[in-house]
Amino acid sequence: MILFTGGGKIASVFQKKYESKIVSSRNLNDDELSDAIKNAQTIIHNSALIYSSNFDDFIESNFLLTRRVIKICKKVNPKVRFINLSSMSILSGDDTYLPVDQMNDYAYSKYISENYCLRSGLENLTNLRFSTIFYGDSKRDGISKLIEDSNIHNEITLLNKGIAKRDIIPLRILVEYLYKICKSNSLKSKYNIVSGKETSFKEISDILKENNRKLKIFNKALETQNILCSFSKKDVIELGEIHFDLRKDIEIYMNTY
Amino acid sequence: MKVLIYSDVHGNLPAFEIMLEKEGECDKYICLGDLVNYGPWSNACVDLALSLPNSTLVMGNHEEAFISGKYPGSNKMVQAFFQKTWPKFKRIKEISLFVNETVLDQFSCLHTVNDSYIYPDTQIELAKNYLIGHSHYQFRYSNNDFELFNAGSVGQNRKYINEINYLIYDTETKIVSMKSIVYDIDPVIHQMKKENYPSVCLDYYINKERR
């Protein structure tokens, strides 16, 4: 059985395709969580807090919860395959961590969680970092929001003429990689799940313009933070690369309106 | 009479409090130096040490550095810690009164011998009995019919970062017991991150081996 430790879009999309169970680990007491964990073959630890202005909230929801789940695994199911959903925000390169004093509170909480996982002694454990996910949900990512604005309002606003780039991976592809890792016989301690291709917001707006002749594109100059978007594909090649065409995924999402 | 001998708290108030809670009431307390630097609570550690009954506080090299306003060593990491902790330190007058050495029965109690880092494999000719700290490693060493006990570190154990070491001396039996407590170091690291310690400092605590 594949067990997710929290709800959310990744878990729900995964569950539609593959047999799995979702629990809310933060709402279960230790006995209840132990019961859920002891029967799992694979645990996907996805429970996490992404937005907060409070450092302690990140520590509580990301680090302390991870530590609690790991401790219970070690006690009731030490052979379990444990997949910790980590974050690209902790990296400055493919396999180089950002200096800790440059990490924001979220990244720090994910970094110490990954660090804890690596030192936990669980034999079948891996940390997965995903590049920017195209969820197809305007509340969750900027690409989907652009598409929604184009479809509903016929206008979008790009920051700095859309020069910022991302390595983008559609959620459906990410779920396939996640399933591959669930079925893999041997796990590396870390995987970077990426497309290996940099796409600018300008390129996305060009796709939108081609599909919506009425689209007006506005520009806003704003100082923005650089997001790491240049990654090696070595991990996805090892897993067996899943090819996709981002343009098609964008067009499919556009047509859902 | 129960005597608690501890050293190298290094601004780690949670570890200091855990040790005191674990041992309960003692008749006498001897700190072998280095209450300050590294951790975020140097002021509070000095206050707590001074508040203990029958407390003798020995001067360590980090108190000397805080008094002079300059860390003399070349270690860049220690310099980074010093730059972070010293500007916030407000207890110069209090630590200036720490003593260089004190005596407990047959033992000379001081921060270290000959200004050196004494490790378990250090060859040293003992001419008397010692209780020391400084190297952050707890051990017992003997030769020439004398004994040296290193109390280890309360706040920055250099073997296992999440272990507290100290000594208990029983004046009736004359026995020195080496004590150890494993504790949760993570809240200390989180506080350092909150206080914007530089990476070189955070990495030291994050990546050090744990029990």
HADDOCK unambig.tbl for C-alpha pairs under 7 A between the chains (distance, minus, plus):
assign (segid A and resid 99 and name CA) (segid B and resid 199 and name CA) 5.78 0.50 0.50
assign (segid A and resid 100 and name CA) (segid B and resid 199 and name CA) 5.08 0.50 0.50
assign (segid A and resid 101 and name CA) (segid B and resid 196 and name CA) 6.58 0.50 0.50
assign (segid A and resid 101 and name CA) (segid B and resid 197 and name CA) 6.89 0.50 0.50
assign (segid A and resid 101 and name CA) (segid B and resid 198 and name CA) 5.48 0.50 0.50
assign (segid A and resid 101 and name CA) (segid B and resid 199 and name CA) 5.04 0.50 0.50
